[in-house]
Amino acid sequence: MEHRRLALAFSCSALLLIGACSSKDASSADAADAADAADQGGDADSIGSIGGSADAGESGADGGTGDGDGDGDGDGDGDGDGDGDGNGDTVECTVVGGQPVECEDGIDNDEDGLVDLADLECTSPCDDSEGSFLTDLPGQNMDCKSDCYWDADSGVGNDDCEWNISCDPLNPGLDDGCDNGGVVDDNCLPPNTPQSDTCINLCSQMTPNGCDCFGCCEILVPDGMGGFTGQNVYLGNEAHPCSMEDIDECTTCTLQESCANPCEEEECEVCFGQTGPIDPDCVEVGCVGGDACVDSSDCDEGFFCSTGCCLPIDVPQG
């Protein structure tokens, strides 16, 4: 896919909402033109601009759809996907009992003020845990012999990714059934043993910026001197579930570079655990080799926005 970027600059129409823009009195002709544009449901903001102009529903018009937000999907949440959760991902994920997963239910489950994919702990719309990086999906990555962490199943059969986390000298499985006690078995393959082309082709397209195929991610944390330093954390340890609020609770891990998706900060990519590019000079979101996005409404059906890139949604089966 081509390398595309989406502008992050606020438009003047958006800044009017917070009083940051001022304008001269418009002529009666200009006012008539603006009214015509509003009647047509037009939006002056380009796709991906953050802080965009108010939804038609907020301005009192719904474009004739009757949903109150003008996006035409009938659910009133303004994201255009029709499921009412506001994240724009067009996919509905359920768990045992037919209940929506936490990252798809439109509820602030962990009461941190962030809902669904706006919560950094939601690694996909099919993630059932807003409070930690664990997905809490039945059967997913429940053993030491890990497959692709980012798909919705456990087992190497469909992706050919394979790494035993008990072979990691940094012991990411501490206290969690894969604890190696700091001693690696002689039969273990070394870290960064190359993965197959099948693994790389299938799993890399689901892997967020800064992570590898097996749920080890480099998270940038403040270094105390005005900058950031990288800290490798393992997302899948049930004995040590962690979140952005308690990164130190995460176990550490060796990033498997053979199937990692490095975060290219110089290209204004959004790194895992961040809401935007680290470089303050970036005015656009970058997505090297993919389609850039600000939220999931910028992505095609079956995709969602993660670390500024449109990633495919893998829906759990059964």
Secondary structure, DSSP 8 states (H G I E B T S, - for coil): ----EEE----HHHHGGGT--------HHHHHHHHHHHHTT---S-TT-TT----TTTTT--TTSSSSSSSSSSSSSSSSSSSSSSS------B-TTS-B-TTTSSS-TT-SS--GGGSTT--STT---SSSS----TTTT-SSEE--TTSSS-SSTTT---EEGGG-TT-TTTTTT---TT---TT---TT----HHHHHHHGGG--TTB-TTSEEEEEEE-SSSSEEEEEEES--TTS---GGGGGGSB-----GGG-B---GGGTB--TT-SS-S-TT--EEE-TTS-B-SSGGGS-TTEEEETTEEEE------
